[in-house]
Amino acid sequence: MWDRKYREWEYDAYGTGSWHVTEEKGLENEHVPVLLNEVLEWLNPSHGKKYIDCTLGMSGMAQQILLRSAPDGQLLGIDQDLQAIDRGEQVLKDSCDRVQLRHANYRALKELATEAGFSQVDGVVFDLGVSTPQLMQAERGFSFMKDGPLDMRMDQSSGQTAAEFLERIPEKDLANVIFEYGEERYSRRIARAIVNVRREPILTTSHLSDIIRQAVPAPYRHGRIHCSTRTFQALRIAVNRELEGLAETLQDAVSLLKVGGRLCVIAFHSLEDRIVKQTFRTLSAKPDLIVSRLVKKPVIPTLDEQRGNPRSRSAKLRIVERLPGRDEI
């Protein structure tokens, strides 16, 4: 019999059921960069070189890149979440003379890189999606596992919240968002249920989750994946416009690479990964040899990493290397 103090069945922050360690962990132990060793192996940071982390997050990846590129490697860190920038200033303070941090969306990558003196770099990293610490903060509103305001913005300084998004969107458009971004089979039922009750604003994550639960068939409420998972994911993608401009930004990243420089992209969602795959395929098919795809199939976490970090289970890493070709794409 399992000792429930240490191990019990529950839904994780992503809504997938599995065995989990239940003892509380502090912030320092909470975040483990996904596919860290694999990214570092392909990126191969070394001294005197320049790198860009386009999704700084908890700074775990940036910290390791700086350690391996000491004493004079430089890094530009970008994140639209101001909390990530504040965290980066603390985590990376020992390397502050080699780091520049920018609070911005990575869609502005090319402009930010040029301004910071990173117009020709040796490596660029993207870790797409939302981080576990973001999910676990109830006040951010990303997860239905903890009740909180229905926000979901990665940049809380601008844009509309998920609650505001749900107030205005027509039922048909909402159903399309839930189906396209969440791949939710009951998207029409859920959209109809939301529209029917939104005369009073839907302001909390628990309220929205209750609406979803009542809208779907009873057997669907008790599956391996929580019935609210796909809808919450879809709303997060829509609110943050996560897929908009991704292909163009990846092309911008390639244009910043020196010959031999590498771009590493980790995606957790099939829609994101599809954009990455198609963009890399297009660039590698150009007659003047823009990039070379270094892996035929995406790199996935080892079984040990998947067991130790459930978040990593859906992660896919793709890598390209810049080849001689046009100066601009």
N, C-alpha and C positions, 0 to 999 in steps of 0.2 A: 504493500500500500504506500502511495506517495505521501511524503511529508509535505503538507500543504503550505508550510512556512516557506518552503523553497521552490516548490514546483506545483503548478496548477494550470488547468485549461482555461484560457481566456482569450478574448480578442485583443490583438495588438492595436497600435494607433492607426494602422492602415486598414483595420477591419477584418483581418484574416485570423482565423482561430488556430491556435497552436499551444504547445506547452511553453510556459514562460517562468523565468525566475521572478519571484514576487518581491524580494527585498528591495528597498529603495536604494537608488544610486544617486550620488551627487552629480553636479553638472560636469565636473572634470572627467568622470567615468562614463557619462551618458552618451557622448558622441564618439563614434568610431568611423573615420572616413571609409566609405565603401570602396573596395577594390584599390586600396591605398598602395599595396605592394606592386600590384600590376601596373598602375599608372606610373609609379616611380621607375619601374623597370623600363617601360617604353619611353618615358620622358628623359630618363637618365640625366638628372640635373648635375651640373658641374660648375666649377668656379669661373667667374668672369662672364657668365651668360645671363640673359634676361628672360623672364617668364611672366605670364599673365594668368592669374586665377580669376576667371570671369564670374564665379559663384563662390565667394569667399566663405560663406556659411560660418561654421565654428572655427575656422582657420586651421583645422588639422592638416589638410593637404598643403596649404601655404607654408605652414611651419616646417613640414618635412622637406619641401622644396628648398627652403632657405637653409636648412641644416646641411643639405647635400650640396648646395652651391656656395657654401662659405669658402673663403672669407669675403668674396666680393661679388657674388651673384646678386642680381636685383629682381624684385618682384613687384608687379602692379596687381593689387587686389581690388575687385569690383563686387559690389553687392547692393541690391535695391532695399535690403532690410537694414535700417539704421542700427538695430541691435547687433547685427553681424559686424558692422564697422566698429562699433564700440568694443565688441569682444576682440576683434582683430588687433585693436590698439593695445589691449592688455596682453594677449597671447604672444604677439610678435614684437613686444617692446624691446627685447634684447637684440633685435635685428632692425630697429627703427631707422637706422641710417641707410638701410638697403631696401626699404619698403615704402611704397606709396599706396594709400587706400583711397577709394572713391565711392561715395554713396550715389549710385546711379544704376539704371537698368543696363544690362549688357548689350542691349540693342544700340547703345551709343559707343560700342567698343572702339571703333576706328577713331572717332573723335577723341575719346579719352586717352587712347594709346598714343596718338600723335602729340597731344598736349603734354603728356607725362614723359615724352622721350622714349617711348616703347614702339616706335614705328617699324622696327626690325627686331624680332625676338626669336628665341630658340625653342620656345614651347608655349602652348596655350592649353588650359584645362577648363572644361565645363562639367559641373556636376548638377544636372538638371533636376527640377522638382523642388519639393519642400523638405527641409531637414527634420529629423526626429525631434530635436529640441523645440522647433517651431510647432510641430504637431502637439507636443505635450504641454504647451502653455495654453491653458484654458482661455485666457484673455485674447488669444490670437484668433480663435474661432475656426481653426482648421479641422478639428477632430470632434466627432460625436461622442468620444469616450469620456470627455469631461465637459460639463456644462459651462458655457461661456457665451459672450456676445457673438453674433453671427457676422464676423468681420471678414476673415480669409485674405486680407490684403498682405502681400509680402512687404510692400512699402506702405506703412500706415500713415505716411505724411501726405498721401495724395490718392485720388481715385475713389470710386464708389465701393462701399462694403457689399458683402454678399446679401445682407438684408435689403439694402437699397436696390441691388440688382433684381432681387425677387419681386420687389414692389412694382416694377415697371415693365418687365419683359412680358410680351404676349404669350399665351399658353402654347401656341404652335412652336414659337421660337424656343421656348424653354424646353419643350419636349425634344427638339432637335439638339439643343446643347447637351442635355442629359444623355441622349443616345449617342451622339458623335464623340463627345469628350469622355463620357463614362462608360460607353458600350453597355448601357443598362437596358435590358430587355423590356422592362416595365416603365420605360420613360414616359409614355403617354399617360398612364395611370398616375404616376407621381406628379407630373406637370399639372394634370387636371386637379388633383387633390390640393396642391399648393395654391393654385389660382382660386379654388373654391373657398379657402379659409383666409386668404390674405387681406380681407377687408380690415382685419386687425393685423398690424405688421408682425412678421415672423422675425423675432429679434434674438433668439437664442439657438444654440446648436441642438439642445435637447428638444425644443419645440419642433424644429425642422425634422429631426430624426423620428420623432413620434408621428409626424404626418406621413413620412415615407413608410414607416412600419405599418401604419393602418391602410396604406394604399396598395400594398403588394399582397399576393396570396399568402396564406398562413405558412405553407411549407417553405416558402422563400425566406421567411423571417428567421429560420433556424439553420441556415446553411453554413458551410465552412467560412464563407465570406459574409460579413454583416450586411444586411439589406440596405444600409445607408451608405456603404463605402463608395459605390460607383457614382452616386449622385453628388456626394460631397467632393469627390475628386473632380467631377465635371464642373461644378460651380467654382472650385478653386482655379481651375485652368481658365475658365471664362473670365472671372473677376480680374485675374492677373495677366490675361492675354498672353499666356505662356507660349502658345504656338505661333503667335504673330511675329513675323520677322526672323524666326529661328534660322531658316535656310540662308537668308541674306547675312545674318550675323556670322554663321559658320563660314561663309565665303569671305567675309571681312577678316575673320581670324586667320584664314589661310593666306590672305594677302599680306598679313603682318609677319608671316614666318620667313625667316632666312631660308636659303636652300639647305635642306637637311633638318630644318626645324619640324617639330611634330605637334599635331593637334590631337588631344585626347578628349573624348566626349563620353560621359556616363549618362545613360537615359534609364528611367524606371518605368516609363509608360510606353505602350506600343506605338502610340501616335507620335511621340517625340522620337522614338528610335527609328520609325519609318522615315521621318524627315531627315534625320542624320544619315541614314543609310542611302537614301536617294540623292542627297546632296553630295556625299562622298563619291557615289557612283558616277554622278554627272561630271564632277571635277576630274575624276581619274580617267574619264573617257575622252577628254579634250585632246585634240591632235597635238597640241604644243606641250603636253605633259605638265599639268599644273601640280597634281599630287599623285602619290602612290598609296593605295590602301594596303596597310601592313598586315591586316588579318582578314581572311576570307569570311570567317564567322565571328560574331562578337565574342569578346572575352567575358566570361561569367565568373562569379565568385566561386571559390572552392566550397566543398561541402562543409568544411570546418567553419568557414566564415559565415555560411548560411545558417548553421546551427547556432553560432555565437551571436549573430546579428541578423535577426529576421528581416530587417529592412532591406538587406542585400539581395534577397531572393529573386527579385525581378530586375536587378541591375544588369545592364549590358554596356560594355565598353568597346568603342570603335576608335581606331587610330589611323591617321594619315600622315604622310611625310611630304614636305614641300620639295618639289623637283625643279630643275631649271626650266624656265618658261617665261611667259610675259610678266612684266613687273606688276601689272594690275589685272584683276579679274573683271 
